[in-house]
Amino acid sequence: MAKDKKFTGQPILSQILLEIPPKLIRDAARKHNSNRYYKKLPLRVHLVSLLYGVFSYCNGLRELCEGMLACEGKLSHLGFDTAPARSTLSDANRRRSYLVFETIYMELLKKYHGFISDSRLKGLSIKNLKIIDSSTISLFGDILRGVGRPRLDGARRKGGIKVHALMDAFSGVTEFVRMTPAKVHDRQFLLKLKLPRESFVVFDKAYNDYRQFHSWSKQQVWFVSRMKGNAVYHVCKVLIDRTRKQQCKGVIKDQLITVGYKQDNAEVRLRLRRVTYKAEDGQIYVFITNNLKISANQVARIYKCRWMIELLFKQIKQNFPLRYFWETIKMLLRLRSIVY
């Protein structure tokens, strides 16, 4: 009888690696030709080393390599006998294309998508709900002390990287990520998206762009967002009006409106739906959407799902050392000179 390799005493990282098929890594390496110039550090060893650093909360490349070196002789459960050299791992981090890791991630997502569905969306009438948001990761100040724009109040500069993410609400994981300087506006991320027809997208009001909304309406891509307080609009039709009921909760107003934006020196009118909703705590929210078929309560429920991506960002920041670069000091000093 064959031994069961999934026993409880096995290291956590080893159990995680069992879920990554070796064939998947080999196919990704062959597709991107990732092992051509890395004879001492094949793709699998590189991937396992990075995962070791993530789950060990390593703050730097030296800590990562020395931690693996201390476990030398006990690394057979990871699939290799000797720990990689710091210079070799540093060169691989700098030169090996990120596309190979993207391929591995997308293939794993395709393989395990059915096992990670979120039960909190049970009963929601839509099938393809995406959530968009961004989060800023502040750069550590020990080396990159001069990053960022000068503060008007004379305080210390604050710089960072903004991570724009598209998350699938039903699986709870990201499907598309783009990193930009922290000063880049959130609306620029919408131009990089390619969404299939009949998709639903939910995001905060920082992403409001009427020109993009008009394009989505033609493609039958539906969105739900909040309306800005200074937005100028014209009410065409009132579907629900409960403003006279003082103790009313839930949907207060449901209106069909038009908003305008400039294009080629001419004003274009866009037809939207405006839903005013009063929450249990008395807070009033104003939503806008280009979908005229779903109920007003569904609009509010879809926007409530947006908070799931905030929980994902919180989980990532608390569990992964994203504030640090796994590079050599020489490379970081070179990066510092470029920043200054």
C-alpha positions in Angstrom: 0.0 0.0 0.0 1.4 3.4 -1.0 2.1 5.9 1.8 -0.2 8.9 2.2 2.0 12.0 1.7 -0.7 14.4 3.1 0.0 13.7 6.8 -0.5 16.3 9.5 3.2 16.5 10.5 4.3 17.6 7.1 5.5 21.3 6.9 2.9 23.8 5.7 4.9 25.0 2.8 5.4 21.4 1.6 1.6 20.8 1.7 1.0 24.0 -0.3 3.6 22.8 -2.9 1.7 19.6 -3.4 -1.1 21.6 -4.8 1.1 23.0 -7.6 1.5 20.3 -10.3 5.2 20.0 -11.5 3.9 19.7 -15.0 2.3 23.2 -14.7 5.7 24.7 -13.8 7.5 22.9 -16.6 4.9 24.0 -19.1 5.2 27.6 -18.0 9.0 27.5 -18.1 8.9 26.0 -21.6 6.3 28.7 -22.8 8.5 31.6 -21.6 11.9 29.9 -22.0 12.6 30.8 -18.4 15.3 28.2 -17.7 17.6 29.1 -20.6 20.0 31.3 -18.7 19.4 30.0 -15.2 21.1 26.6 -14.9 21.8 27.0 -11.2 18.4 28.3 -10.4 15.6 26.6 -12.3 12.1 28.1 -12.2 10.8 25.7 -9.6 13.6 26.5 -7.1 13.0 30.2 -7.7 9.3 29.9 -7.1 9.8 27.8 -3.9 12.4 30.2 -2.6 10.0 33.2 -3.1 7.2 31.3 -1.4 9.5 30.4 1.5 10.3 34.1 1.9 6.6 35.0 1.9 5.5 32.5 4.4 8.5 33.1 6.6 7.9 36.9 6.7 11.4 37.7 5.4 12.1 41.4 5.2 15.1 41.1 2.9 17.0 38.9 0.5 19.7 38.2 3.1 17.2 37.0 5.7 15.6 34.8 3.1 18.8 33.1 1.9 20.3 32.7 5.4 17.0 31.2 6.7 17.1 28.6 3.9 20.8 28.0 4.5 20.1 27.3 8.2 17.7 24.6 7.0 20.1 23.0 4.6 19.9 19.2 4.8 16.2 19.5 5.6 15.1 21.0 2.3 14.3 17.7 0.6 10.6 18.2 1.3 10.8 21.4 -0.9 12.4 19.4 -3.8 16.1 20.6 -3.6 19.1 19.9 -1.4 21.0 23.2 -1.3 19.8 26.7 -0.7 20.3 29.1 -3.6 23.1 31.8 -3.3 22.0 35.3 -2.6 23.6 36.8 -5.7 22.0 34.1 -7.9 18.5 34.7 -6.4 19.0 38.5 -6.8 19.9 38.2 -10.5 16.9 35.9 -11.1 14.6 38.4 -9.3 15.9 41.2 -11.6 16.1 39.4 -14.9 13.5 36.6 -15.0 10.3 37.7 -16.6 7.3 38.2 -14.3 5.1 36.7 -17.1 6.1 33.2 -16.2 4.8 33.7 -12.6 1.6 35.2 -14.0 1.1 32.2 -16.2 1.5 29.9 -13.1 -1.0 32.0 -11.1 -3.6 32.1 -13.9 -3.4 28.3 -14.5 -3.8 27.6 -10.7 -6.7 30.0 -10.6 -8.3 28.1 -13.5 -7.7 24.7 -11.9 -9.0 25.6 -8.4 -11.6 28.2 -9.2 -14.5 25.9 -8.4 -13.1 25.2 -4.9 -12.8 28.8 -3.7 -16.3 30.2 -4.4 -17.7 32.6 -1.8 -20.9 31.6 -0.2 -21.7 35.1 0.9 -23.0 35.9 -2.6 -25.5 33.1 -2.5 -28.8 34.3 -3.9 -27.3 37.1 -6.0 -29.1 37.1 -9.4 -26.0 38.1 -11.4 -23.2 35.6 -12.3 -20.1 37.6 -13.3 -19.4 40.3 -10.7 -16.0 42.0 -10.6 -14.8 44.4 -8.0 -12.3 47.2 -8.7 -10.2 49.1 -6.2 -6.7 50.3 -5.5 -4.4 50.2 -2.4 -1.2 52.2 -1.8 1.9 50.4 -0.5 4.2 52.9 1.2 7.9 52.4 0.4 10.2 51.8 3.3 12.2 54.9 4.3 15.6 53.3 5.3 16.9 53.5 1.7 14.2 55.2 -0.4 13.9 58.2 2.0 13.4 60.8 -0.7 10.5 59.1 -2.5 7.4 61.1 -3.2 6.4 64.7 -3.7 7.4 67.5 -1.2 4.6 68.1 1.3 3.1 71.6 1.5 3.3 71.5 5.3 7.0 70.7 5.3 6.5 67.2 6.7 8.4 64.1 5.5 7.8 63.0 2.0 5.5 60.0 1.5 5.8 57.8 -1.6 4.7 54.4 -2.6 3.3 52.1 -5.2 -0.4 52.0 -6.0 -1.8 48.5 -6.7 -4.9 48.5 -8.9 -6.8 45.3 -8.8 -9.7 43.6 -10.5 -11.2 40.9 -8.2 -13.7 38.2 -9.0 -16.4 38.5 -6.2 -17.3 34.8 -6.4 -13.8 33.4 -6.0 -12.4 36.2 -3.7 -9.1 36.4 -5.6 -7.7 38.9 -8.1 -7.8 38.3 -11.8 -5.9 41.4 -13.0 -3.3 43.6 -11.2 -1.5 46.7 -12.4 1.1 48.6 -10.4 1.7 52.3 -10.9 3.3 55.2 -9.0 1.1 56.3 -6.2 0.3 59.6 -7.9 -1.5 58.0 -10.8 -5.2 58.6 -10.7 -7.5 55.6 -10.2 -9.5 56.3 -13.4 -6.5 55.4 -15.6 -6.9 51.7 -14.6 -10.3 51.5 -16.3 -8.6 52.0 -19.7 -6.6 48.8 -19.2 -9.6 46.6 -18.6 -11.1 44.2 -21.2 -14.4 43.0 -19.8 -16.7 40.5 -21.4 -20.3 41.3 -22.3 -22.9 41.1 -19.5 -20.2 41.6 -16.8 -21.0 43.6 -13.7 -18.4 45.9 -12.2 -18.5 47.7 -8.9 -16.2 50.4 -7.6 -15.9 53.5 -5.6 -16.7 57.0 -6.8 -13.0 57.8 -7.4 -13.3 55.8 -10.6 -16.2 57.8 -12.0 -15.6 58.6 -15.7 -18.7 59.3 -17.8 -16.8 58.7 -21.1 -15.9 55.2 -20.0 -19.5 54.6 -18.7 -20.8 55.5 -22.1 -18.5 53.0 -23.8 -19.5 50.3 -21.3 -23.2 50.9 -22.0 -22.6 50.3 -25.7 -20.8 47.1 -24.9 -23.5 46.0 -22.4 -21.0 46.0 -19.5 -22.9 47.0 -16.4 -21.4 49.0 -13.4 -22.5 50.1 -10.0 -20.8 53.0 -8.2 -21.5 55.9 -5.9 -22.3 59.4 -7.2 -20.1 62.3 -6.4 -21.7 65.1 -4.3 -21.0 67.8 -6.9 -22.3 65.9 -9.9 -24.7 67.8 -12.2 -27.6 65.8 -13.5 -31.1 66.1 -14.9 -34.0 63.9 -13.6 -36.0 62.4 -16.5 -38.3 60.0 -14.6 -39.0 59.1 -10.9 -39.6 55.4 -10.4 -39.7 55.4 -6.5 -40.0 58.3 -4.1 -40.3 57.7 -0.3 -38.8 60.8 1.0 -41.9 61.8 2.9 -41.7 58.7 5.1 -39.4 59.9 7.9 -38.6 56.4 9.3 -38.2 54.8 5.9 -35.1 52.6 5.5 -33.8 50.9 2.4 -34.5 52.4 -1.0 -35.7 56.0 -0.7 -35.5 57.1 -4.4 -35.1 55.5 -7.7 -34.6 57.9 -10.6 -33.7 57.9 -14.3 -31.3 60.7 -14.9 -29.0 62.1 -17.6 -25.5 63.5 -17.2 -23.3 65.3 -19.7 -19.6 65.3 -20.6 -17.6 67.0 -23.3 -16.4 65.1 -26.3 -14.9 66.8 -29.5 -16.1 70.2 -28.3 -19.7 68.9 -28.0 -21.8 67.9 -25.1 -22.9 64.2 -24.9 -25.8 63.1 -22.7 -25.5 59.8 -20.9 -28.6 58.1 -19.4 -28.1 56.5 -16.0 -30.0 55.3 -13.0 -29.7 57.0 -9.6 -30.7 55.1 -6.4 -30.8 56.7 -3.0 -30.5 54.2 -0.2 -30.7 54.6 3.6 -28.7 52.0 5.6 -29.6 50.6 9.0 -27.3 53.1 10.8 -29.1 56.0 9.1 -26.3 56.7 6.6 -27.6 57.7 3.2 -25.8 56.5 0.0 -26.4 57.6 -3.6 -25.6 54.9 -6.2 -25.5 55.2 -10.0 -25.7 52.4 -12.5 -26.3 51.9 -16.3 -28.4 48.8 -15.7 -32.1 49.6 -15.8 -33.5 46.0 -15.2 -32.2 44.9 -11.8 -34.1 46.1 -8.7 -33.0 49.0 -6.6 -32.3 46.7 -3.7 -30.0 44.7 -5.9 -28.1 47.8 -6.7 -27.4 48.5 -3.1 -26.5 44.8 -2.4 -24.0 44.8 -5.3 -22.3 47.9 -4.0 -22.1 46.3 -0.5 -20.0 43.5 -2.1 -17.3 46.1 -2.8 -16.1 45.8 0.7 -14.7 42.3 0.0 -11.7 43.7 -1.9 -10.9 45.9 1.1 -10.7 42.7 3.2 -8.5 41.2 0.6 -6.1 44.1 0.7 -6.0 44.0 4.5 -5.3 40.2 4.4 -2.4 40.7 1.9 -0.8 43.6 3.7 -1.0 41.8 7.1 0.4 38.5 5.9 2.9 39.4 3.2 6.0 41.7 3.5 5.1 43.9 0.5 6.9 47.0 1.9 10.3 45.5 1.2 12.3 44.7 -1.9 14.1 41.4 -2.1 17.3 42.7 -3.7 20.9 43.3 -2.9 22.1 46.5 -1.2 24.0 47.4 -4.4 20.8 47.3 -6.5 18.8 49.3 -3.9 21.5 52.0 -3.7 21.3 52.2 -7.5 17.5 52.6 -7.3 17.9 55.3 -4.6 20.2 57.3 -6.9 17.6 57.1 -9.7 14.8 58.3 -7.3 16.8 61.3 -6.1 
